[in-house]
Amino acid sequence: MGKATLDFVNLSTPGTFTITAEYSGDADYAPSSSGPVTQTILANAATAGLAFTPPTVAPGGVSRLSVSATNNTPKAMSGVALGVILTMNFTLVKQPVGGSCRRSMNVLYCLFSLKKGATKQLLLDISAPTTPGAYTMNGYARNIDTMDETGASATLTVE
């Protein structure tokens, strides 16, 4: 008896994929292949971004951290959490103003809605560590309705 196989990549990742099926055949049936089928998987989370400006500072110097979320999904998101994980080596000089931002231990996040195609940006002034080195900070954008999340990181060099 022949067998059919279906090869595909992880279809939980957003993108466009081409899927085909192949049958190896058996004593009664000849081998065959399907035509290609295109499947598009849409993102459920905003795309997160992080960047330090300037990317290099003196020990204890201040750099601005831009934390952003861009909605590339096909519809508006009514609830987005945009956050950053503040490592012990950094001090937040200026916290965002507004009632939608919260800080819990080393996590700072803000909640907002995000229209299709829109970008939201938080600007945080961060005091760098006093010891030279390369320090990485991580952030995220989470769709509160689906709990889908994307992450981003940025590195600040202290010299």
C-alpha positions as CSV (number, residue, x, y, z in Angstrom):
1,M,0.0,0.0,0.0
2,G,1.3,3.5,-0.9
3,K,1.4,6.4,1.4
4,A,0.6,10.1,1.1
5,T,2.9,12.8,2.7
6,L,2.2,16.4,3.4
7,D,5.3,18.5,4.1
8,F,4.9,22.0,5.5
9,V,6.7,24.5,7.8
10,N,5.3,25.7,11.1
11,L,2.1,27.3,10.1
12,S,1.8,29.2,13.4
13,T,4.4,31.6,12.2
14,P,3.0,34.6,10.3
15,G,3.8,34.6,6.5
16,T,2.7,33.1,3.2
17,F,3.3,29.4,2.6
18,T,2.9,27.1,-0.4
19,I,1.6,23.6,0.5
20,T,1.6,20.5,-1.7
21,A,0.7,16.9,-1.1
22,E,2.4,13.9,-2.7
23,Y,1.2,10.3,-3.0
24,S,3.9,7.7,-3.5
25,G,1.5,5.2,-5.2
26,D,0.9,1.5,-4.6
27,A,0.0,-1.6,-6.6
28,D,-3.4,-0.2,-7.5
29,Y,-2.8,3.5,-7.8
30,A,-0.1,5.6,-9.6
31,P,1.9,8.2,-7.7
32,S,0.5,11.7,-7.9
33,S,1.1,15.2,-6.6
34,S,-1.4,18.0,-5.8
35,G,-1.1,21.4,-7.2
36,P,0.3,24.0,-4.9
37,V,-2.0,25.7,-2.3
38,T,-1.0,29.1,-0.9
39,Q,-1.9,29.7,2.8
40,T,-1.3,33.1,4.5
41,I,-1.0,33.2,8.3
42,L,-1.6,36.6,9.7
43,A,0.1,38.0,12.8
44,N,-1.9,38.3,16.0
45,A,0.6,40.6,17.8
46,A,2.1,43.9,17.1
47,T,5.8,43.9,16.1
48,A,8.0,45.1,19.0
49,G,11.0,47.3,18.6
50,L,13.8,48.7,20.9
51,A,16.6,51.1,20.3
52,F,19.0,53.2,22.4
53,T,19.9,56.7,21.3
54,P,22.8,57.2,21.5
55,P,23.9,53.5,21.5
56,T,27.1,54.3,23.4
57,V,27.5,56.4,26.6
58,A,30.0,57.1,29.3
59,P,29.5,55.2,32.7
60,G,26.4,56.6,34.4
61,G,25.4,58.5,31.2
62,V,21.9,58.9,30.0
63,S,20.5,57.3,26.8
64,R,17.0,57.4,25.4
65,L,15.4,54.0,25.0
66,S,12.7,53.9,22.3
67,V,10.2,51.1,22.8
68,S,7.7,50.7,20.0
69,A,4.9,48.5,18.7
70,T,3.6,48.4,15.1
71,N,0.3,46.8,14.2
72,N,0.9,44.9,11.0
73,T,-2.2,42.7,11.5
74,P,-5.3,43.1,9.3
75,K,-7.4,44.8,12.1
76,A,-7.2,47.2,15.0
77,M,-6.1,45.9,18.4
78,S,-8.2,47.1,21.3
79,G,-5.7,46.1,23.9
80,V,-1.9,46.2,23.5
81,A,0.7,46.0,26.3
82,L,4.0,47.6,25.3
83,G,6.7,46.9,27.9
84,V,10.3,46.8,28.8
85,I,12.2,44.7,31.3
86,L,14.5,47.0,33.2
87,T,17.6,45.2,34.3
88,M,19.1,45.9,37.6
89,N,22.0,47.8,36.0
90,F,19.8,50.5,34.6
91,T,17.9,53.4,36.3
92,L,14.8,54.9,34.8
93,V,15.3,58.6,34.8
94,K,12.0,59.6,33.4
95,Q,8.8,57.5,33.5
96,P,6.1,58.0,30.9
97,V,3.3,60.3,31.9
98,G,-0.2,59.0,31.8
99,G,-2.6,56.7,33.6
100,S,-2.1,53.8,31.3
101,C,1.5,53.0,32.3
102,R,2.4,50.8,35.3
103,R,5.6,49.6,36.9
104,S,5.9,46.4,38.7
105,M,9.3,45.5,40.1
106,N,11.6,45.6,37.0
107,V,8.8,45.6,34.3
108,L,7.4,48.8,32.9
109,Y,4.4,48.5,30.6
110,C,1.8,50.7,29.1
111,L,-1.7,49.7,27.8
112,F,-3.3,51.3,24.7
113,S,-5.2,50.5,21.5
114,L,-3.5,50.4,18.2
115,K,-5.1,51.0,14.8
116,K,-4.2,48.8,11.8
117,G,-0.9,50.0,10.4
118,A,-0.2,52.4,13.4
119,T,2.9,52.6,15.6
120,K,3.0,53.5,19.2
121,Q,6.3,54.6,20.8
122,L,7.4,55.1,24.4
123,L,10.5,57.2,25.0
124,L,12.4,56.4,28.3
125,D,15.4,58.2,29.5
126,I,17.7,55.5,31.1
127,S,20.8,56.1,33.2
128,A,23.5,53.6,32.2
129,P,25.5,51.4,34.6
130,T,28.7,52.8,36.0
131,T,30.7,49.8,34.9
132,P,31.9,49.7,31.3
133,G,30.4,46.9,29.2
134,A,27.6,45.9,26.8
135,Y,24.2,45.8,28.4
136,T,21.1,44.3,26.7
137,M,17.5,45.2,27.5
138,N,14.5,43.3,26.4
139,G,11.0,44.5,25.5
140,Y,7.7,43.1,24.2
141,A,4.4,44.0,22.5
142,R,1.4,41.8,23.5
143,N,-2.1,41.6,22.1
144,I,-4.2,41.4,25.3
145,D,-7.1,39.8,23.4
146,T,-5.1,36.8,22.0
147,M,-2.1,37.0,24.4
148,D,0.2,36.7,21.3
149,E,3.5,38.5,21.9
150,T,6.6,39.6,20.0
151,G,9.9,40.5,21.6
152,A,12.8,42.8,20.8
153,S,16.1,43.7,22.4
154,A,18.6,46.5,22.3
155,T,22.2,46.8,23.5
156,L,23.7,49.8,25.2
157,T,27.5,50.1,25.2
158,V,29.1,51.8,28.2
159,E,32.7,52.9,27.7
